[in-house]
């Protein structure tokens, strides 16, 4: 086993004004760690320890099959993995996948001191965060198209992760499959088509794990996390991984206090032909004294306020998610395996959770129609999937056939009360109390997503040519209910569609160079319209988003690159001149994408890339808007990170990561444009031993220049922008005991 050295970032803190909080954090961390180390376990003296270290540990050799759910190994450099989950196909090597995929490892999550998915996915040039930093909900845009927080998958299954923020303490991998992929993952609950974000849970390793981490933000927020893992049984067939975390204190928004509590348990069984697992979690997040805002413009765009601005200082709220996910796979014969999963989640929320828009902003940054909200709601999801995986040969062609059926049932209830409109300035926010919250949240909607998919992956010519063919039939049923009476509201939605997929990988000169291409479709629920807003009452069939992509992947030593050309066409609802609605609208994004990762040398690691896109409103129902730039589609996005193990101080690693985006329009008429931006993150990490135990100290500074900027568009239909995070300094210490 290779023990890679950690990374973090550092900067000239004397210039950035961060010297005092960092010094305080360092002293606090060191003191806490010395106390922790002293009480971890009793020592028998230096002689006994030296004798114990002189005895070689027992070497255990285990043989096990490599299944579709087995975790791919980390690639050189340790920041990404060699493979990722391709929906129902399970884990597939990156070089055998006819898509652009990235799988970010637990090592990267730890080294970035990531507190949210946005912190991890900031390493990907095709992904941008579309809610202001610190917001109760996380939404993203991939290749110019939205991916909402409830469209994140867990081991390939939708609808079973905590809503709002997903805690990363129980996550082993964060995977991104770019482009619409209804075949491999099914229709996302909110109809996301930009890509699939999949989270892989932690499992107990072969070696016992006892790990404690302490973290501190310069704003004063402190956190403690424990990660424990064991395997049991004569052959280590049972595994248990437990994660607990607690944090409290002021976050990135001035005056806003955040509190988070997490407990998760992961039990797994590896018994011959049977692999099974159970994941259980409970996470509660609450805040008081503020809320990150989005900015809704009425004309020329005012200069961005500082990233720590608190536009709603009276805001408070709470979210709680509890979930259980069961999964099993059984190898009936060497060629035939069956798999099944079931998941439950219960989510409750109250307070100011959504709608934090500073509305109708004037060029001077003034608003006269903003409001606060008191909300109450719940969501209950039940997910099921089952399938068969068959391997067979027909002559020189090897087939892997997968048949999968899935179903996701969602029930939600919500109620809200609004304050009276008030006036405010984004540079000097007004304190406005929240209204009293609702007394109850009756059921407002029921959704059922059911599907059946069949995929055949063919391999031939010594695995130099791989062809993937498949179809998925998806049915969408939705009913809405009046909050006041509970009666059915409107016409229930019940539509279905079939989506194909075709993928090709060709490796003519060996495993280190692959050409690939794909045609895939994504699904979103069609719109329902009614009189008098529209000329007719009608429900449209599900929208089919189409992607065409061709690319090349190559590896050189420990360095991997992917370059791709893609085009995504997404239908959308438009209104014709006579008020007739039509699903003939379209948004198109064409792009050239490059991703790079790996070890340029044993001491130097690289992660990042760039994407050039051309987003176009191809059909809007208004000839004056056709051909204009699409909302929220900057021409250029780039990320680049370097991580270096220094030769002059063994155990010390330095890193730098830059993120940049060009300007983008936030309105369909292309009259409102937020400027481009770039931010720098610097850091350092030191790996050493404390009384024989591995200790890692990390220190990082993000947005080093403390730039105030709008970082992206929140909506395709309204001119709303999100705000970039302010400068923050983070310190942490991790001790294996």
KAPE-V968718 format. One line per field, one symbol per residue. phi: phi as a letter, one per 20 degrees, with the letter a starting at -180 (. if undefined). burial: b if it has 16 or more other ideal C-beta (glycine too) atoms within 10 Angstrom, else e. A space follows every 10 residues. Layout:
BEGIN
phi->???
burial->???
END
This chain:
BEGIN
phi->.eefefcbcc bffffendff ffffffffff ffffffffdf bfddofffff ffffefffed dcdbfeefdf fffffgnmec dfbbfdlffm fcggfddebe ccceefffgf felfdbffff ffedfedced cfgnffddcc cdlncfcefe deeclndenc egeneefefd decddcdenf bffecmffgd mfcfrcdcdd ffcfefdgcc cccccbeffo edbcccccbb dcnfdmfecc ccccbbbbpf efegnedccb ccbcccdccc cmfdcbbcdc bbccccbbnq bfddcdedag effffffegd ecfefbabcc ccbbcdbbcc efcgdcccbb bbbcbcccbb oeebnedeel fegendcdcf bdcddbabbc dcccbbaccc dbccmedddc ecdcdbbcdc cccbbbcdff gcebcfecfe ecffffffeb cffdbcccdc bcccccddcb lmmecccdca ccdddccccd cfffdmfgdm egebcbbdce bccccccfco feccdbbbcc cdccffedcb fegdfceace fgfdedccbb accbccmedc cccbdbbcdd fbfcdffemf fbeefbdccd bcccccapdf bgdcccbqqb cdccecefbd ncgfdfnfff fmcffccbcb ccccefeebg necdbbbdcb bffbedcfel ddceffbbcc dcabbcdbcc lndfccdcbb cdlgelfebe ereebedcfd dddffffbdc cbcccec
burial->eeebbbbbbb bebeebebee bbeebeeebe ebbeebbeeb eeeeeeeeee eeeeeeeeee eeeeeebbbe bbebbbbbbb bbbbbbbbbb bbbbbbbbbb bbbbbbbbbb bbbbbbbbbb bbbbbbbbbb bbbbbbbbbb bbbbbbbbbb bbbbbbbbbb bbbbbbbbbb bbbbbbbbbb bbbbbbbbbb bbbbbbbbbb bbbbeeeebe bbbbbbbbbe bebebebebb beeeeeebbe bbbbbebeeb bbbbebbbbb bbbbbbbbeb eeeebebebb bebbbbbbbb bbbbbbbbee bbebbebbbb bbbbbbbbbb bbbebebbbe beeeeebebe bbbebebbbb bbbbebbbbe beeebbbeeb bbbbbbbbbe bbbebebebb eeeeeeeeeb bbebebbbbb bbbbbbeebe eeebbbeebe ebebbebbee bebbebbbbb bbbbbebebe eeeeebbbeb ebebbbbbbb bebeeeeeee eebebebbbe bebbbbbeee eeebebbbeb bbbbbbebbe eeebeeebbb ebbbbbbbbb bebebeebbb bbbbebebbb bbbbbeeeee bbbebbbbbb bebbbbbbbb eeeebbbbbb bbbebbbebb bbeeeeebbb bbbbbebbbb bbbbbeeeee bbbbbbbbbb beebbbbbee ebebeebebb bbbbbbbeeb eebebbbbbb bbbbebbbbb bbbbbbebbb bbbbbbbbbb bbbbbbb
END
